[in-house]
Amino acid sequence: MIQNISLVTVYCLDQSATRDFYVRHLGFEARVDATMGDFRWVTIAHPAQPEIEVTLMTPGPPLSPEAAGFVRGQLESGQMGGLGLKVDDCRQTFAELSAAGVAFIQEPADRPYGVEAVMRDNTGNWLTLVEPKAFTPADLAKF
């Protein structure tokens, strides 16, 4: 039986730089950095959810060359999604991360589900910061 989600993947162009971005700016912890032949396995995790590791993968095997090229192009053009990150105060987190040089593509805005801001990691992945609030499906229909 499945017990939980333990691993998710975020594609990046430079595993070391992306790991450092998540650790330095977002409070994640470096976990695994191992080389297995030509393959480098790099993971991070947030200390509040240590059971979920994020694998930082470069576009390459096991993807086909065509698929890897597509993913690389999406990263380079800023078209890849990344993670949704829950925050306790979206506006304050936005101010802190902006002051630290993190690039935002959407300032905090009220949404039916809470306050949301959208930023980019160092590779261009979209990361959504959400300060959640209670909502119903009917609230979303008004949006």
N, CA, C and O atoms as CSV, one atom per row, in Angstrom:
chain,resi,resn,atom,element,x,y,z
A,1,MET,N,N,0.832,-1.184,0.000
A,1,MET,CA,C,0.000,0.000,0.000
A,1,MET,C,C,0.874,1.244,0.000
A,1,MET,O,O,1.886,1.298,0.699
A,2,ILE,N,N,0.485,2.238,-0.781
A,2,ILE,CA,C,1.214,3.504,-0.816
A,2,ILE,C,C,1.006,4.220,0.514
A,2,ILE,O,O,-0.116,4.334,1.007
A,3,GLN,N,N,2.108,4.699,1.083
A,3,GLN,CA,C,2.044,5.380,2.373
A,3,GLN,C,C,2.066,6.901,2.246
A,3,GLN,O,O,1.412,7.593,3.026
A,4,ASN,N,N,2.814,7.429,1.269
A,4,ASN,CA,C,2.886,8.881,1.091
A,4,ASN,C,C,3.710,9.206,-0.142
A,4,ASN,O,O,4.219,8.310,-0.815
A,5,ILE,N,N,3.838,10.473,-0.431
A,5,ILE,CA,C,4.752,10.946,-1.474
A,5,ILE,C,C,6.102,11.154,-0.805
A,5,ILE,O,O,6.199,11.837,0.215
A,6,SER,N,N,7.137,10.568,-1.379
A,6,SER,CA,C,8.450,10.686,-0.764
A,6,SER,C,C,9.473,11.390,-1.646
A,6,SER,O,O,10.523,11.814,-1.164
A,7,LEU,N,N,9.169,11.516,-2.947
A,7,LEU,CA,C,10.146,12.076,-3.862
A,7,LEU,C,C,9.429,12.787,-5.012
A,7,LEU,O,O,8.517,12.229,-5.623
A,8,VAL,N,N,9.843,14.007,-5.298
A,8,VAL,CA,C,9.356,14.750,-6.459
A,8,VAL,C,C,10.580,15.271,-7.213
A,8,VAL,O,O,11.666,15.378,-6.644
A,9,THR,N,N,10.401,15.593,-8.486
A,9,THR,CA,C,11.512,16.034,-9.319
A,9,THR,C,C,11.313,17.471,-9.768
A,9,THR,O,O,10.219,17.865,-10.172
A,10,VAL,N,N,12.378,18.242,-9.692
A,10,VAL,CA,C,12.439,19.581,-10.268
A,10,VAL,C,C,13.630,19.557,-11.231
A,10,VAL,O,O,14.753,19.240,-10.837
A,11,TYR,N,N,13.371,19.895,-12.493
A,11,TYR,CA,C,14.462,19.950,-13.462
A,11,TYR,C,C,15.216,21.267,-13.331
A,11,TYR,O,O,14.638,22.302,-12.998
A,12,CYS,N,N,16.503,21.207,-13.597
A,12,CYS,CA,C,17.353,22.389,-13.504
A,12,CYS,C,C,18.484,22.259,-14.511
A,12,CYS,O,O,18.680,21.197,-15.103
A,13,LEU,N,N,19.217,23.329,-14.699
A,13,LEU,CA,C,20.345,23.303,-15.629
A,13,LEU,C,C,21.682,23.101,-14.924
A,13,LEU,O,O,22.647,22.653,-15.544
A,14,ASP,N,N,21.748,23.428,-13.639
A,14,ASP,CA,C,22.981,23.287,-12.864
A,14,ASP,C,C,22.585,22.805,-11.470
A,14,ASP,O,O,22.062,23.576,-10.666
A,15,GLN,N,N,22.835,21.539,-11.193
A,15,GLN,CA,C,22.392,20.953,-9.927
A,15,GLN,C,C,22.995,21.645,-8.710
A,15,GLN,O,O,22.295,21.873,-7.724
A,16,SER,N,N,24.258,21.975,-8.763
A,16,SER,CA,C,24.904,22.613,-7.610
A,16,SER,C,C,24.317,23.993,-7.354
A,16,SER,O,O,23.988,24.327,-6.216
A,17,ALA,N,N,24.184,24.794,-8.402
A,17,ALA,CA,C,23.647,26.148,-8.242
A,17,ALA,C,C,22.202,26.109,-7.775
A,17,ALA,O,O,21.800,26.925,-6.945
A,18,THR,N,N,21.415,25.172,-8.295
A,18,THR,CA,C,20.009,25.085,-7.891
A,18,THR,C,C,19.893,24.605,-6.454
A,18,THR,O,O,19.078,25.125,-5.691
A,19,ARG,N,N,20.701,23.615,-6.075
A,19,ARG,CA,C,20.713,23.167,-4.672
A,19,ARG,C,C,21.045,24.347,-3.762
A,19,ARG,O,O,20.378,24.564,-2.751
A,20,ASP,N,N,22.068,25.101,-4.121
A,20,ASP,CA,C,22.478,26.234,-3.291
A,20,ASP,C,C,21.386,27.293,-3.208
A,20,ASP,O,O,21.197,27.891,-2.148
A,21,PHE,N,N,20.659,27.542,-4.303
A,21,PHE,CA,C,19.553,28.504,-4.288
A,21,PHE,C,C,18.493,28.068,-3.285
A,21,PHE,O,O,18.068,28.872,-2.454
A,22,TYR,N,N,18.058,26.815,-3.345
A,22,TYR,CA,C,17.005,26.334,-2.451
A,22,TYR,C,C,17.469,26.326,-0.991
A,22,TYR,O,O,16.683,26.610,-0.088
A,23,VAL,N,N,18.724,26.006,-0.764
A,23,VAL,CA,C,19.262,25.997,0.606
A,23,VAL,C,C,19.426,27.419,1.119
A,23,VAL,O,O,18.959,27.741,2.212
A,24,ARG,N,N,20.076,28.265,0.352
A,24,ARG,CA,C,20.404,29.631,0.801
A,24,ARG,C,C,19.161,30.514,0.924
A,24,ARG,O,O,19.006,31.224,1.918
A,25,HIS,N,N,18.278,30.478,-0.073
A,25,HIS,CA,C,17.155,31.414,-0.099
A,25,HIS,C,C,15.858,30.867,0.487
A,25,HIS,O,O,15.068,31.624,1.052
A,26,LEU,N,N,15.631,29.558,0.359
A,26,LEU,CA,C,14.325,29.017,0.735
A,26,LEU,C,C,14.348,28.131,1.977
A,26,LEU,O,O,13.301,27.637,2.395
A,27,GLY,N,N,15.507,27.924,2.566
A,27,GLY,CA,C,15.583,27.183,3.821
A,27,GLY,C,C,15.555,25.671,3.697
A,27,GLY,O,O,15.339,24.977,4.690
A,28,PHE,N,N,15.771,25.146,2.491
A,28,PHE,CA,C,15.838,23.701,2.327
A,28,PHE,C,C,17.177,23.191,2.848
A,28,PHE,O,O,18.108,23.966,3.066
A,29,GLU,N,N,17.257,21.885,3.043
A,29,GLU,CA,C,18.501,21.241,3.470
A,29,GLU,C,C,19.036,20.390,2.332
A,29,GLU,O,O,18.274,19.709,1.646
A,30,ALA,N,N,20.348,20.428,2.132
A,30,ALA,CA,C,20.972,19.525,1.172
A,30,ALA,C,C,20.907,18.116,1.743
A,30,ALA,O,O,21.165,17.919,2.930
A,31,ARG,N,N,20.572,17.155,0.930
A,31,ARG,CA,C,20.473,15.763,1.382
A,31,ARG,C,C,21.520,14.897,0.704
A,31,ARG,O,O,22.579,14.640,1.277
A,32,VAL,N,N,21.237,14.447,-0.505
A,32,VAL,CA,C,22.118,13.509,-1.199
A,32,VAL,C,C,22.829,14.229,-2.332
A,32,VAL,O,O,22.226,15.028,-3.049
A,33,ASP,N,N,24.104,13.943,-2.487
A,33,ASP,CA,C,24.860,14.384,-3.659
A,33,ASP,C,C,25.812,13.241,-3.974
A,33,ASP,O,O,26.890,13.135,-3.390
A,34,ALA,N,N,25.399,12.389,-4.904
A,34,ALA,CA,C,26.163,11.185,-5.214
A,34,ALA,C,C,26.246,11.001,-6.723
A,34,ALA,O,O,25.321,11.339,-7.461
A,35,THR,N,N,27.365,10.464,-7.156
A,35,THR,CA,C,27.551,10.159,-8.567
A,35,THR,C,C,27.497,8.656,-8.745
A,35,THR,O,O,28.152,7.895,-8.032
A,36,MET,N,N,26.696,8.254,-9.717
A,36,MET,CA,C,26.569,6.836,-10.052
A,36,MET,C,C,26.884,6.707,-11.538
A,36,MET,O,O,25.993,6.845,-12.377
A,37,GLY,N,N,28.136,6.446,-11.862
A,37,GLY,CA,C,28.556,6.437,-13.263
A,37,GLY,C,C,28.487,7.842,-13.813
A,37,GLY,O,O,29.103,8.756,-13.265
A,38,ASP,N,N,27.733,8.029,-14.903
A,38,ASP,CA,C,27.572,9.349,-15.508
A,38,ASP,C,C,26.413,10.126,-14.897
A,38,ASP,O,O,26.154,11.263,-15.293
A,39,PHE,N,N,25.720,9.533,-13.948
A,39,PHE,CA,C,24.507,10.122,-13.389
A,39,PHE,C,C,24.798,10.728,-12.020
A,39,PHE,O,O,25.413,10.080,-11.173
A,40,ARG,N,N,24.360,11.966,-11.799
A,40,ARG,CA,C,24.521,12.625,-10.503
A,40,ARG,C,C,23.154,12.743,-9.848
A,40,ARG,O,O,22.219,13.284,-10.439
A,41,TRP,N,N,23.043,12.237,-8.630
A,41,TRP,CA,C,21.804,12.230,-7.863
A,41,TRP,C,C,21.930,13.293,-6.782
A,41,TRP,O,O,22.744,13.162,-5.868
A,42,VAL,N,N,21.110,14.365,-6.888
A,42,VAL,CA,C,21.146,15.473,-5.933
A,42,VAL,C,C,19.739,15.661,-5.387
A,42,VAL,O,O,18.785,15.812,-6.151
A,43,THR,N,N,19.612,15.652,-4.057
A,43,THR,CA,C,18.307,15.889,-3.446
A,43,THR,C,C,18.413,16.936,-2.345
A,43,THR,O,O,19.462,17.150,-1.739
A,44,ILE,N,N,17.253,17.582,-2.118
A,44,ILE,CA,C,17.084,18.541,-1.036
A,44,ILE,C,C,15.773,18.209,-0.347
A,44,ILE,O,O,14.950,17.477,-0.897
A,45,ALA,N,N,15.572,18.736,0.839
A,45,ALA,CA,C,14.304,18.564,1.549
A,45,ALA,C,C,14.102,19.775,2.453
A,45,ALA,O,O,15.056,20.414,2.897
A,46,HIS,N,N,12.837,20.066,2.708
A,46,HIS,CA,C,12.544,21.149,3.647
A,46,HIS,C,C,12.522,20.556,5.053
A,46,HIS,O,O,11.965,19.475,5.245
A,47,PRO,N,N,13.110,21.229,6.041
A,47,PRO,CA,C,13.168,20.660,7.392
A,47,PRO,C,C,11.792,20.391,7.999
A,47,PRO,O,O,11.666,19.525,8.865
A,48,ALA,N,N,10.762,21.113,7.565
A,48,ALA,CA,C,9.415,20.874,8.094
A,48,ALA,C,C,8.752,19.649,7.461
A,48,ALA,O,O,7.739,19.170,7.971
A,49,GLN,N,N,9.305,19.138,6.361
A,49,GLN,CA,C,8.786,17.948,5.691
A,49,GLN,C,C,9.951,17.056,5.264
A,49,GLN,O,O,10.159,16.845,4.070
A,50,PRO,N,N,10.699,16.540,6.212
A,50,PRO,CA,C,11.898,15.778,5.856
A,50,PRO,C,C,11.614,14.491,5.091
A,50,PRO,O,O,12.521,13.920,4.485
A,51,GLU,N,N,10.372,14.032,5.111
A,51,GLU,CA,C,10.044,12.790,4.412
A,51,GLU,C,C,9.862,12.979,2.906
A,51,GLU,O,O,9.778,11.995,2.172
A,52,ILE,N,N,9.799,14.221,2.435
A,52,ILE,CA,C,9.652,14.497,1.004
A,52,ILE,C,C,10.948,15.101,0.490
A,52,ILE,O,O,11.315,16.217,0.860
A,53,GLU,N,N,11.636,14.357,-0.363
A,53,GLU,CA,C,12.859,14.868,-0.968
A,53,GLU,C,C,12.549,15.364,-2.376
A,53,GLU,O,O,11.707,14.804,-3.077
A,54,VAL,N,N,13.243,16.423,-2.773
A,54,VAL,CA,C,13.139,16.979,-4.114
A,54,VAL,C,C,14.420,16.599,-4.844
A,54,VAL,O,O,15.519,16.969,-4.429
A,55,THR,N,N,14.264,15.856,-5.936
A,55,THR,CA,C,15.411,15.500,-6.762
A,55,THR,C,C,15.656,16.629,-7.754
A,55,THR,O,O,14.736,17.034,-8.466
A,56,LEU,N,N,16.855,17.132,-7.811
A,56,LEU,CA,C,17.233,18.168,-8.769
A,56,LEU,C,C,17.901,17.473,-9.950
A,56,LEU,O,O,19.035,17.003,-9.858
A,57,MET,N,N,17.173,17.419,-11.056
A,57,MET,CA,C,17.615,16.655,-12.231
A,57,MET,C,C,17.944,17.575,-13.386
A,57,MET,O,O,17.223,18.539,-13.646
A,58,THR,N,N,19.020,17.283,-14.074
A,58,THR,CA,C,19.299,17.970,-15.332
A,58,THR,C,C,18.625,17.191,-16.453
A,58,THR,O,O,18.472,15.974,-16.350
A,59,PRO,N,N,18.224,17.869,-17.517
A,59,PRO,CA,C,17.572,17.173,-18.625
A,59,PRO,C,C,18.564,16.251,-19.333
A,59,PRO,O,O,19.481,16.719,-20.008
A,60,GLY,N,N,18.384,14.987,-19.181
A,60,GLY,CA,C,19.259,13.975,-19.770
A,60,GLY,C,C,18.668,12.616,-19.459
A,60,GLY,O,O,17.494,12.512,-19.105
A,61,PRO,N,N,19.479,11.568,-19.589
A,61,PRO,CA,C,18.959,10.228,-19.287
A,61,PRO,C,C,18.351,10.198,-17.889
A,61,PRO,O,O,18.926,10.774,-16.966
A,62,PRO,N,N,17.227,9.557,-17.709
A,62,PRO,CA,C,16.598,8.573,-18.581
A,62,PRO,C,C,15.704,9.158,-19.669
A,62,PRO,O,O,15.066,8.391,-20.391
A,63,LEU,N,N,15.627,10.494,-19.823
A,63,LEU,CA,C,14.851,11.081,-20.908
A,63,LEU,C,C,15.531,10.799,-22.246
A,63,LEU,O,O,16.754,10.689,-22.322
A,64,SER,N,N,14.734,10.685,-23.282
A,64,SER,CA,C,15.299,10.566,-24.622
A,64,SER,C,C,15.978,11.886,-24.971
A,64,SER,O,O,15.681,12.907,-24.350
A,65,PRO,N,N,16.880,11.892,-25.947
A,65,PRO,CA,C,17.512,13.162,-26.342
A,65,PRO,C,C,16.489,14.222,-26.754
A,65,PRO,O,O,16.672,15.405,-26.467
A,66,GLU,N,N,15.419,13.802,-27.421
A,66,GLU,CA,C,14.392,14.758,-27.838
A,66,GLU,C,C,13.664,15.339,-26.627
A,66,GLU,O,O,13.441,16.547,-26.549
A,67,ALA,N,N,13.296,14.476,-25.687
A,67,ALA,CA,C,12.599,14.930,-24.487
A,67,ALA,C,C,13.505,15.829,-23.644
A,67,ALA,O,O,13.056,16.848,-23.119
A,68,ALA,N,N,14.779,15.453,-23.515
A,68,ALA,CA,C,15.726,16.268,-22.754
A,68,ALA,C,C,15.879,17.644,-23.397
A,68,ALA,O,O,15.949,18.649,-22.690
A,69,GLY,N,N,15.931,17.702,-24.714
A,69,GLY,CA,C,16.027,18.977,-25.417
A,69,GLY,C,C,14.799,19.836,-25.187
A,69,GLY,O,O,14.907,21.051,-25.019
A,70,PHE,N,N,13.628,19.205,-25.179
A,70,PHE,CA,C,12.393,19.938,-24.925
A,70,PHE,C,C,12.401,20.523,-23.520
A,70,PHE,O,O,12.100,21.702,-23.337
A,71,VAL,N,N,12.743,19.707,-22.528
A,71,VAL,CA,C,12.773,20.177,-21.140
A,71,VAL,C,C,13.796,21.306,-20.994
A,71,VAL,O,O,13.518,22.313,-20.344
A,72,ARG,N,N,14.964,21.145,-21.588
A,72,ARG,CA,C,15.992,22.188,-21.525
A,72,ARG,C,C,15.455,23.497,-22.126
A,72,ARG,O,O,15.661,24.573,-21.563
A,73,GLY,N,N,14.776,23.398,-23.256
A,73,GLY,CA,C,14.193,24.588,-23.879
A,73,GLY,C,C,13.138,25.237,-23.007
A,73,GLY,O,O,13.069,26.464,-22.924
A,74,GLN,N,N,12.310,24.422,-22.350
A,74,GLN,CA,C,11.289,24.957,-21.456
A,74,GLN,C,C,11.928,25.668,-20.270
A,74,GLN,O,O,11.458,26.726,-19.851
A,75,LEU,N,N,12.998,25.088,-19.726
A,75,LEU,CA,C,13.704,25.733,-18.614
A,75,LEU,C,C,14.306,27.060,-19.053
A,75,LEU,O,O,14.163,28.077,-18.374
A,76,GLU,N,N,14.983,27.038,-20.200
A,76,GLU,CA,C,15.664,28.242,-20.676
A,76,GLU,C,C,14.684,29.370,-21.000
A,76,GLU,O,O,15.050,30.544,-20.932
A,77,SER,N,N,13.440,29.026,-21.353
A,77,SER,CA,C,12.453,30.058,-21.669
A,77,SER,C,C,11.529,30.372,-20.493
A,77,SER,O,O,10.586,31.151,-20.634
A,78,GLY,N,N,11.802,29.759,-19.322
A,78,GLY,CA,C,11.011,30.051,-18.127
A,78,GLY,C,C,9.600,29.500,-18.166
A,78,GLY,O,O,8.682,30.106,-17.614
A,79,GLN,N,N,9.417,28.361,-18.810
A,79,GLN,CA,C,8.088,27.792,-18.975
A,79,GLN,C,C,7.810,26.581,-18.086
A,79,GLN,O,O,6.748,25.970,-18.207
A,80,MET,N,N,8.724,26.223,-17.208
A,80,MET,CA,C,8.530,25.033,-16.363
A,80,MET,C,C,7.966,25.430,-15.008
A,80,MET,O,O,8.370,26.432,-14.416
A,81,GLY,N,N,7.039,24.638,-14.535
A,81,GLY,CA,C,6.530,24.778,-13.183
A,81,GLY,C,C,7.450,24.049,-12.230
A,81,GLY,O,O,8.220,23.179,-12.638
A,82,GLY,N,N,7.371,24.396,-10.987
A,82,GLY,CA,C,8.213,23.752,-9.992
A,82,GLY,C,C,7.382,23.275,-8.827
A,82,GLY,O,O,6.707,22.249,-8.920
A,83,LEU,N,N,7.422,23.997,-7.746
A,83,LEU,CA,C,6.772,23.588,-6.509
A,83,LEU,C,C,5.803,24.653,-6.019
A,83,LEU,O,O,5.956,25.835,-6.325
A,84,GLY,N,N,4.808,24.224,-5.259
A,84,GLY,CA,C,3.961,25.124,-4.485
A,84,GLY,C,C,4.472,25.110,-3.059
A,84,GLY,O,O,4.629,24.042,-2.469
A,85,LEU,N,N,4.729,26.258,-2.507
A,85,LEU,CA,C,5.308,26.360,-1.169
A,85,LEU,C,C,4.362,27.113,-0.243
A,85,LEU,O,O,3.997,28.258,-0.510
A,86,LYS,N,N,3.971,26.463,0.841
A,86,LYS,CA,C,3.087,27.069,1.829
A,86,LYS,C,C,3.901,28.010,2.708
A,86,LYS,O,O,4.978,27.649,3.183
A,87,VAL,N,N,3.383,29.218,2.924
A,87,VAL,CA,C,4.041,30.205,3.778
A,87,VAL,C,C,3.041,30.719,4.806
A,87,VAL,O,O,1.831,30.641,4.592
A,88,ASP,N,N,3.539,31.240,5.912
A,88,ASP,CA,C,2.629,31.758,6.937
A,88,ASP,C,C,2.256,33.219,6.679
A,88,ASP,O,O,1.200,33.670,7.122
A,89,ASP,N,N,3.109,33.965,5.968
A,89,ASP,CA,C,2.823,35.361,5.646
A,89,ASP,C,C,3.423,35.631,4.269
A,89,ASP,O,O,4.623,35.879,4.147
A,90,CYS,N,N,2.599,35.584,3.248
A,90,CYS,CA,C,3.081,35.708,1.868
A,90,CYS,C,C,3.726,37.063,1.606
A,90,CYS,O,O,4.771,37.136,0.960
A,91,ARG,N,N,3.127,38.112,2.091
A,91,ARG,CA,C,3.673,39.449,1.836
A,91,ARG,C,C,5.039,39.641,2.503
A,91,ARG,O,O,5.943,40.233,1.915
A,92,GLN,N,N,5.178,39.148,3.702
A,92,GLN,CA,C,6.459,39.255,4.401
A,92,GLN,C,C,7.515,38.391,3.706
A,92,GLN,O,O,8.649,38.830,3.515
A,93,THR,N,N,7.146,37.171,3.331
A,93,THR,CA,C,8.092,36.291,2.644
A,93,THR,C,C,8.507,36.901,1.313
A,93,THR,O,O,9.679,36.844,0.940
A,94,PHE,N,N,7.552,37.482,0.595
A,94,PHE,CA,C,7.849,38.182,-0.660
A,94,PHE,C,C,8.876,39.292,-0.415
A,94,PHE,O,O,9.854,39.408,-1.153
A,95,ALA,N,N,8.657,40.095,0.606
A,95,ALA,CA,C,9.569,41.210,0.904
A,95,ALA,C,C,10.969,40.689,1.231
A,95,ALA,O,O,11.963,41.230,0.745
A,96,GLU,N,N,11.049,39.644,2.050
A,96,GLU,CA,C,12.346,39.091,2.444
A,96,GLU,C,C,13.089,38.503,1.261
A,96,GLU,O,O,14.279,38.760,1.077
A,97,LEU,N,N,12.384,37.706,0.453
A,97,LEU,CA,C,13.038,37.068,-0.688
A,97,LEU,C,C,13.398,38.088,-1.762
A,97,LEU,O,O,14.450,37.977,-2.392
A,98,SER,N,N,12.550,39.066,-1.974
A,98,SER,CA,C,12.864,40.126,-2.941
A,98,SER,C,C,14.125,40.869,-2.522
A,98,SER,O,O,14.989,41.156,-3.350
A,99,ALA,N,N,14.225,41.182,-1.226
A,99,ALA,CA,C,15.405,41.876,-0.709
A,99,ALA,C,C,16.670,41.039,-0.878
A,99,ALA,O,O,17.772,41.577,-0.983
A,100,ALA,N,N,16.498,39.708,-0.903
A,100,ALA,CA,C,17.642,38.806,-1.078
A,100,ALA,C,C,17.959,38.577,-2.556
A,100,ALA,O,O,18.870,37.817,-2.885
A,101,GLY,N,N,17.206,39.235,-3.453
A,101,GLY,CA,C,17.502,39.136,-4.875
A,101,GLY,C,C,16.726,38.077,-5.635
A,101,GLY,O,O,17.016,37.829,-6.805
A,102,VAL,N,N,15.743,37.443,-4.998
A,102,VAL,CA,C,14.939,36.431,-5.680
A,102,VAL,C,C,13.986,37.144,-6.648
A,102,VAL,O,O,13.370,38.152,-6.301
A,103,ALA,N,N,13.878,36.605,-7.858
A,103,ALA,CA,C,13.039,37.213,-8.902
A,103,ALA,C,C,11.595,36.735,-8.782
A,103,ALA,O,O,11.327,35.534,-8.744
A,104,PHE,N,N,10.678,37.686,-8.723
A,104,PHE,CA,C,9.244,37.382,-8.687
A,104,PHE,C,C,8.612,37.786,-10.002
A,104,PHE,O,O,8.981,38.800,-10.595
A,105,ILE,N,N,7.649,36.981,-10.459
A,105,ILE,CA,C,6.898,37.334,-11.660
A,105,ILE,C,C,5.476,37.752,-11.309
A,105,ILE,O,O,4.729,38.236,-12.161
A,106,GLN,N,N,5.113,37.561,-10.047
A,106,GLN,CA,C,3.808,38.038,-9.576
A,106,GLN,C,C,3.930,38.423,-8.106
A,106,GLN,O,O,4.317,37.601,-7.276
A,107,GLU,N,N,3.607,39.647,-7.790
A,107,GLU,CA,C,3.616,40.099,-6.403
A,107,GLU,C,C,2.455,39.449,-5.658
A,107,GLU,O,O,1.543,38.917,-6.291
A,108,PRO,N,N,2.471,39.482,-4.326
A,108,PRO,CA,C,1.374,38.886,-3.560
A,108,PRO,C,C,0.020,39.464,-3.980
A,108,PRO,O,O,-0.144,40.673,-4.144
A,109,ALA,N,N,-0.930,38.563,-4.144
A,109,ALA,CA,C,-2.279,38.961,-4.542
A,109,ALA,C,C,-3.285,38.086,-3.800
A,109,ALA,O,O,-3.045,36.903,-3.560
A,110,ASP,N,N,-4.407,38.691,-3.444
A,110,ASP,CA,C,-5.468,37.933,-2.787
A,110,ASP,C,C,-6.159,37.034,-3.804
A,110,ASP,O,O,-6.518,37.465,-4.900
A,111,ARG,N,N,-6.332,35.795,-3.420
A,111,ARG,CA,C,-7.009,34.791,-4.233
A,111,ARG,C,C,-8.069,34.136,-3.355
A,111,ARG,O,O,-8.022,34.278,-2.133
A,112,PRO,N,N,-9.013,33.431,-3.944
A,112,PRO,CA,C,-10.037,32.766,-3.131
A,112,PRO,C,C,-9.449,31.754,-2.129
A,112,PRO,O,O,-10.055,31.482,-1.094
A,113,TYR,N,N,-8.294,31.214,-2.437
A,113,TYR,CA,C,-7.654,30.195,-1.602
A,113,TYR,C,C,-6.571,30.754,-0.691
A,113,TYR,O,O,-5.962,30.000,0.069
A,114,GLY,N,N,-6.315,32.063,-0.750
A,114,GLY,CA,C,-5.307,32.676,0.107
A,114,GLY,C,C,-4.559,33.776,-0.616
A,114,GLY,O,O,-5.028,34.303,-1.625
A,115,VAL,N,N,-3.394,34.118,-0.095
A,115,VAL,CA,C,-2.537,35.123,-0.721
A,115,VAL,C,C,-1.455,34.358,-1.476
A,115,VAL,O,O,-0.835,33.440,-0.941
A,116,GLU,N,N,-1.240,34.756,-2.739
A,116,GLU,CA,C,-0.317,34.026,-3.605
A,116,GLU,C,C,0.673,34.974,-4.259
A,116,GLU,O,O,0.315,36.081,-4.662
A,117,ALA,N,N,1.922,34.533,-4.361
A,117,ALA,CA,C,2.957,35.212,-5.130
A,117,ALA,C,C,3.675,34.145,-5.949
A,117,ALA,O,O,3.735,32.982,-5.552
A,118,VAL,N,N,4.214,34.545,-7.083
A,118,VAL,CA,C,4.919,33.591,-7.940
A,118,VAL,C,C,6.334,34.105,-8.180
A,118,VAL,O,O,6.541,35.255,-8.568
A,119,MET,N,N,7.296,33.228,-7.939
A,119,MET,CA,C,8.704,33.564,-8.101
A,119,MET,C,C,9.352,32.574,-9.048
A,119,MET,O,O,8.726,31.605,-9.478
A,120,ARG,N,N,10.589,32.821,-9.363
A,120,ARG,CA,C,11.378,31.877,-10.159
A,120,ARG,C,C,12.596,31.440,-9.355
A,120,ARG,O,O,13.185,32.223,-8.609
A,121,ASP,N,N,12.956,30.173,-9.525
A,121,ASP,CA,C,14.220,29.746,-8.936
A,121,ASP,C,C,15.344,30.161,-9.884
A,121,ASP,O,O,15.085,30.828,-10.885
A,122,ASN,N,N,16.570,29.783,-9.592
A,122,ASN,CA,C,17.708,30.239,-10.384
A,122,ASN,C,C,17.719,29.664,-11.801
A,122,ASN,O,O,18.436,30.174,-12.662
A,123,THR,N,N,16.943,28.621,-12.056
A,123,THR,CA,C,16.853,28.039,-13.388
A,123,THR,C,C,15.681,28.618,-14.172
A,123,THR,O,O,15.649,28.504,-15.398
A,124,GLY,N,N,14.728,29.229,-13.499
A,124,GLY,CA,C,13.559,29.783,-14.163
A,124,GLY,C,C,12.269,29.053,-13.859
A,124,GLY,O,O,11.210,29.452,-14.344
A,125,ASN,N,N,12.331,27.979,-13.057
A,125,ASN,CA,C,11.110,27.281,-12.653
A,125,ASN,C,C,10.197,28.212,-11.878
A,125,ASN,O,O,10.656,29.010,-11.059
A,126,TRP,N,N,8.910,28.106,-12.139
A,126,TRP,CA,C,7.925,28.871,-11.374
A,126,TRP,C,C,7.713,28.198,-10.033
A,126,TRP,O,O,7.490,26.989,-9.972
A,127,LEU,N,N,7.781,28.965,-8.965
A,127,LEU,CA,C,7.470,28.493,-7.627
A,127,LEU,C,C,6.358,29.373,-7.075
A,127,LEU,O,O,6.465,30.600,-7.084
A,128,THR,N,N,5.312,28.757,-6.607
A,128,THR,CA,C,4.180,29.493,-6.079
A,128,THR,C,C,4.268,29.521,-4.565
A,128,THR,O,O,4.382,28.475,-3.926
A,129,LEU,N,N,4.216,30.712,-3.991
A,129,LEU,CA,C,4.132,30.871,-2.540
A,129,LEU,C,C,2.669,31.113,-2.205
A,129,LEU,O,O,2.044,32.009,-2.773
A,130,VAL,N,N,2.121,30.329,-1.296
A,130,VAL,CA,C,0.719,30.493,-0.927
A,130,VAL,C,C,0.577,30.551,0.587
A,130,VAL,O,O,1.041,29.672,1.312
A,131,GLU,N,N,-0.079,31.615,1.039
A,131,GLU,CA,C,-0.537,31.734,2.422
A,131,GLU,C,C,-2.001,31.300,2.375
A,131,GLU,O,O,-2.873,32.104,2.046
A,132,PRO,N,N,-2.276,30.038,2.701
A,132,PRO,CA,C,-3.621,29.511,2.452
A,132,PRO,C,C,-4.677,30.038,3.414
A,132,PRO,O,O,-4.381,30.453,4.534
A,133,LYS,N,N,-5.918,30.008,2.937
A,133,LYS,CA,C,-7.080,30.288,3.780
A,133,LYS,C,C,-8.165,29.295,3.371
A,133,LYS,O,O,-8.108,28.704,2.292
A,134,ALA,N,N,-9.135,29.125,4.233
A,134,ALA,CA,C,-10.226,28.198,3.946
A,134,ALA,C,C,-11.028,28.707,2.745
A,134,ALA,O,O,-11.260,29.907,2.600
A,135,PHE,N,N,-11.444,27.775,1.895
A,135,PHE,CA,C,-12.259,28.141,0.740
A,135,PHE,C,C,-13.137,26.950,0.361
A,135,PHE,O,O,-12.926,25.825,0.813
A,136,THR,N,N,-14.105,27.231,-0.464
A,136,THR,CA,C,-14.961,26.176,-1.001
A,136,THR,C,C,-14.832,26.203,-2.531
A,136,THR,O,O,-14.358,27.193,-3.090
A,137,PRO,N,N,-15.241,25.143,-3.203
A,137,PRO,CA,C,-15.217,25.159,-4.670
A,137,PRO,C,C,-16.022,26.333,-5.241
A,137,PRO,O,O,-15.670,26.861,-6.296
A,138,ALA,N,N,-17.085,26.742,-4.567
A,138,ALA,CA,C,-17.869,27.894,-5.047
A,138,ALA,C,C,-17.036,29.178,-5.036
A,138,ALA,O,O,-17.226,30.043,-5.892
A,139,ASP,N,N,-16.115,29.310,-4.076
A,139,ASP,CA,C,-15.240,30.479,-4.037
A,139,ASP,C,C,-14.355,30.545,-5.283
A,139,ASP,O,O,-14.079,31.630,-5.794
A,140,LEU,N,N,-13.918,29.395,-5.763
A,140,LEU,CA,C,-13.065,29.354,-6.942
A,140,LEU,C,C,-13.825,29.742,-8.200
A,140,LEU,O,O,-13.249,30.328,-9.116
A,141,ALA,N,N,-15.101,29.425,-8.251
A,141,ALA,CA,C,-15.919,29.750,-9.422
A,141,ALA,C,C,-16.049,31.257,-9.600
A,141,ALA,O,O,-16.266,31.726,-10.717
A,142,LYS,N,N,-15.920,32.029,-8.515
A,142,LYS,CA,C,-15.998,33.490,-8.581
A,142,LYS,C,C,-14.724,34.113,-9.121
A,142,LYS,O,O,-14.711,35.279,-9.515
A,143,PHE,N,N,-13.672,33.344,-9.138
A,143,PHE,CA,C,-12.352,33.830,-9.537
A,143,PHE,C,C,-12.290,33.902,-11.009
A,143,PHE,O,O,-11.262,34.289,-11.565
